[in-house]
Amino acid sequence: MNHRSMAALTLLQKHIYQRDMATLTDRLAMLLMEDYLSSPQVTALIHYLLQAGESADSEAFVRKLVQRVPQHGDALMTIAQQLEQKGIEKGRMEGLVEGRNEGEREATLKIACTMLQNGLDRDTIMKMTGLSAGDLAQIRH
């Protein structure tokens, strides 16, 4: 690796802990356009940037680089697609957790309603279900 190919790495090392890496887009794009790095080197550099740096929207950051540095577009688009897929998977997992929590709450309210209908006192129901007095007040039996 020659001196010129180290410029991009030097830039990232110097600014990696900046609050938002998107501010480096212009300078990084200029260095990448000089074509001193191979596609695998660009890929490694961007992966490092995404893991060690901070960015409000990593996918948008990479897509901006794709537009600015077309000669490395394929490698950068692969990274952007991976980020998009991770976002989709994270959204699915969050949705599953939220759905499970809502389902558990509905089941608990249903059980509490049955307990109320069978004459159990509210204090016992709150102890057994973990519901609050406000939660029990919302139940219509």
Long-range contacts (C-beta under 8 A, 24 or more apart in sequence): 1-41, 2-36, 4-34, 4-36, 5-36, 5-37, 5-41, 7-31, 7-34, 7-36, 8-32, 8-36, 8-37, 8-45, 9-45, 12-45, 12-48, 12-49, 12-53, 16-49, 16-52, 16-53, 17-53, 17-54, 18-53, 18-54, 19-54, 20-54, 20-55, 20-56, 21-49, 21-53, 21-54, 21-55, 21-61, 22-55, 22-56, 22-57, 22-60, 22-61, 22-64, 25-61, 25-64, 25-65, 25-68, 26-68, 28-65, 29-64, 29-65, 29-68, 29-69, 32-65, 32-68, 32-69, 32-72, 33-68, 33-69, 33-71, 35-71, 37-72, 39-72, 39-74, 39-75, 40-75, 42-72, 42-75, 42-76, 43-75, 43-76, 43-78, 43-79, 46-75, 46-76, 46-79, 47-79, 50-79, 50-83, 58-83, 59-83, 59-84, 59-87, 109-135, 109-138, 109-139, 112-136, 112-139, 113-139, 113-140, 113-141, 116-141, 117-141
